[in-house]
Amino acid sequence: MNATESYIENHFASLLESYGFELVDVEYKKEGGDYFLRLFCDRLAEDEHIDLNDCEKINRLLGEALDQREDLPIKGAYRLEVSSPGIERPLKKPKDFIRYTGQLVSVKLYKAVDSLKTLVGSLKEADEEGITLVTSSGKSYQLAYADIAKANLYFEF
C-alpha cells in the first residue's frame, strides 16, 4: 500500500463507517497520462450489498471531503472512482477473513508451500493470527497473515 492509499484508509474509513459503508480497498495509480483514486466499498451490514446509488453517494461525500483536505498527499488532478469490491472481493484484514469463514477463497503466498504459491479452498477458520484453508483434496493448510501476499473470495464459474 502506498502513502496515498494509507492516507485515504486512515482518514476516511471511519467517515464511511458512520454512513454505513466499509472501505474494502484503496488503489491510487497512474494509467496512461491520468491518475486514478479507486475506492472499493461495501455496506457494513452483512446481508446488504452496495449498489450504484451508494457508489454515487460515496463519490459525492468523499469528493467534497478530499477537496477540503490541505494535507492530501495527492498533488495535481486525479479521477475519483467508487465501486463495489465485486464477487471476488479482496480479503486484506483479519476481520475480512473472519467474516468470510466457510467461503471458497484463493490465496497467493510469498513463498511456496508443497510447491504451490496459490491455494484455492474453503476458509475453514480465521482469527487474528492467520487462517486454516482446506483444499478440494482435503489437505489442510495453516497460514499466517504474514505469509499471504494476496487473498480474495473465489467464484467458480
N, C-alpha and C positions, 0 to 999 in steps of 0.2 A: 504494500500500500504506500503510495507516495504521500508527500506532505499535504498536498491539496485534498486528497481523499481522506486522510486522517483528520484534517481540519473540519471538513464537512461533517464527518461522522461525529466528532467530538462536540461540535457546536449546534448541530441541527437535529440529531436523533431524538433528543428529549422534546423538542418542539413538535416534531411529527407525532411522537407518542401522545402528547397532550391532545392531539386531534384524532387519536385512534388508529394511527398508522405506524408501521415498523419500517425503519430504514434497513433493508436487507443487504444492500451492496452499493458502493460508490465507485464510479470509474471516471477518471479525468485523463483524456489523452488527445493527441493531435492526430487528425485524419485528413489527409490531403493538406490543404492550407488552413483548415479550421480546427479550433479546439472545441471539444465536447465534454460537458459535465453531465454524466448519466447517473441518475438515481433510480435504483430498483427498490420499489416499495411494495408493501402488502398491508393488509388490515391486521391489527393486533388480535382481533377475535379469530380463533382457530376455525370457526365454522363459516367465516365470511372471506370473500376474495375481493381484491381490488378491481375496479372497473375503470373505464375511460373517464367518467366524470370525476372519480377520485384522483386520477392522474392529473387532470386539468386543475383541480383544486390545489393539489400539492405544488404544481408548477407555479401557480399564481402566488401561493403562500411563500414558498421558498425563493421565488424570483424577487419578490419585494424584500424579503429578509436579507438575501445576498447583496442586493443593491445598497442596503443601508450599512453594510459592514465595511469599515475602513481598513481592517486588518486582514481582509480576504487575501489569501496567497495567490490569487489569480490576477495577473496583470494583462490587460487588453481584453478584447472581445472573446466570447465563448458562446456556445449554444447549450442551453439547458434542456435536457430530455428527461422525462419521468415515465417509467413503465413498470409493469409487473415483473417479478423475477422469472416468470414462465414455469412450465411444468417440470423442467429440470433445474429447479431452483438451487442456487449455491448454498452450501452449508459451511458456515465460517466460524461460528461461535459455539461453545458447548451447549448453549440453550437451543440452538438450531438442531443439533444432533439429538438432544433430549426430546424436543418437540416431535421429531420425525422417527422416533424409535418404532420399529416394526415395518418401516418402509424399505423399498428397494433403493440402494444408493450405489454410486460409482465413486471410488476413492483412488486418487493418484498419489503415489508415495514418492518421497525424496529418494529413498533407497529401496531397492527390490527386496521383496520377501518371497521366498520359494521361487525365485527367478521371475517374479511378477512385480511390475511397477504400477499396474492398475488392477484393482479388485472391484468386482461387482457382486453385491449380495444383499442380504437382509440385515438391516441395522438392528441387531439383537438387543444391545444395551448401550447406554451412553451416560456418562457422568462428567464431572468437572475435569477429570484427568484424561479421558480417552473413550474409545468405543470398542465394542465387540461386533465384528462383522462375520456373518455366516454365508458362505458362497453356496451356489446351487449344488455343488458336490458334497456339501455338508461340512466342509473344512471351516474351522473357526479361527479367526484372527483377532488378537487383542492389539489395538493400535493406540499409541499416544498421539495427542493432537500435534505435538512437535514433529511427528513423522509424516503427517499428512500435508501434501503440497496443495491439493485441491480436492474438494468433495462436492457432490451435488446429488439431488434426487435423480433416480434413473427411471426412465419411462420406456417400457418395451412396446414397440410398435407392432 
